[in-house]
Amino acid sequence: MKNTLIVTVTLFALGVFTFIAQAADMKEALDGKTEFENHCGSCHPNGGNKVNPAKPLYKATLEQNGIKTWKDGVAKMRNPGPGMTKFLKEDISDQEAKVITNYILATFQY
């Protein structure tokens, strides 16, 4: 009987902690557009490129440069070419970088 009570209390506590963690994740949900505007928009307005106009964030150009998935985009943010700011994990978390890249891939289709 004592073991059953311990198991029940443990499972209940686990359920409460899981609920709290999910609520915190929902509260801290990142918006790709906002993150893009905060970190990238000054150099890439409307998907363009002020520093290197030959490399806008348009789908065809990204694909030519090997960026087809969010993982490719995050890798480019971490180790960009000349002219682009290098975004370390301390500057932009992996989750922020993923959200930004997914926003870019979904938005700049032209």
C-alpha positions in Angstrom: 0.0 0.0 0.0 2.8 2.4 0.9 4.6 1.8 -2.5 1.3 2.5 -4.4 1.0 5.8 -2.6 4.6 6.7 -3.4 4.1 5.8 -7.1 0.8 7.8 -7.3 2.4 10.9 -5.7 5.4 10.7 -8.0 3.3 10.3 -11.1 1.1 13.3 -10.0 4.1 15.4 -9.4 5.6 14.5 -12.8 2.3 15.5 -14.4 2.3 18.8 -12.7 5.9 19.6 -13.7 5.2 18.6 -17.3 2.2 20.9 -17.4 4.3 23.8 -15.9 7.1 23.2 -18.4 4.6 23.2 -21.4 3.0 26.4 -20.2 6.4 28.1 -19.9 7.2 27.0 -23.4 4.0 28.4 -24.8 4.5 31.7 -23.0 8.0 32.0 -24.4 7.0 31.1 -28.0 9.1 32.9 -30.5 7.8 34.8 -33.5 9.9 34.4 -36.6 9.0 37.7 -38.0 9.8 39.6 -34.8 13.1 37.7 -34.4 14.0 38.4 -38.0 13.3 42.1 -37.7 15.3 42.3 -34.5 18.4 40.5 -35.6 18.4 40.5 -39.5 16.0 43.2 -40.8 18.5 46.1 -40.8 20.7 44.3 -43.4 18.0 42.2 -45.1 15.0 44.5 -45.5 12.2 42.6 -47.3 14.6 39.8 -47.9 17.1 41.9 -49.8 20.7 42.4 -48.8 22.2 45.8 -48.2 25.7 44.6 -47.9 25.8 42.2 -50.8 22.8 42.7 -53.2 23.8 39.6 -55.1 22.9 37.5 -52.1 19.3 38.3 -51.1 17.3 35.9 -48.9 15.1 34.8 -51.8 14.5 31.1 -52.3 16.5 30.6 -55.5 19.5 32.5 -54.1 19.4 30.6 -50.8 19.2 27.3 -52.7 22.2 28.3 -54.9 24.1 28.9 -51.7 23.2 25.5 -50.2 20.5 26.8 -47.8 17.5 24.5 -48.2 16.6 23.7 -44.6 16.5 25.4 -41.3 19.7 23.5 -40.3 21.5 25.0 -43.3 20.3 28.5 -42.3 21.4 28.1 -38.7 24.8 26.8 -39.9 25.2 29.9 -42.1 24.3 32.2 -39.2 26.9 30.6 -37.1 29.6 30.6 -39.8 28.7 33.2 -42.4 30.8 34.4 -45.3 32.4 37.9 -45.7 30.1 40.8 -44.9 27.6 39.0 -42.6 27.6 39.2 -38.9 28.5 36.0 -37.1 25.8 35.1 -34.7 27.1 33.0 -31.8 24.8 30.9 -29.6 25.3 33.6 -27.0 23.8 36.2 -29.4 21.0 34.1 -30.9 20.0 30.7 -29.4 19.6 27.7 -31.6 15.8 28.0 -31.1 15.8 31.6 -32.2 18.0 30.8 -35.2 15.7 28.0 -36.2 12.6 30.2 -36.0 14.4 33.0 -38.0 15.5 30.5 -40.7 12.0 29.0 -40.9 10.5 32.4 -41.3 13.0 33.3 -44.1 12.3 30.0 -45.9 8.5 30.5 -45.7 8.4 34.2 -46.4 10.9 35.1 -49.2 9.7 32.7 -51.9 10.3 35.0 -54.9 
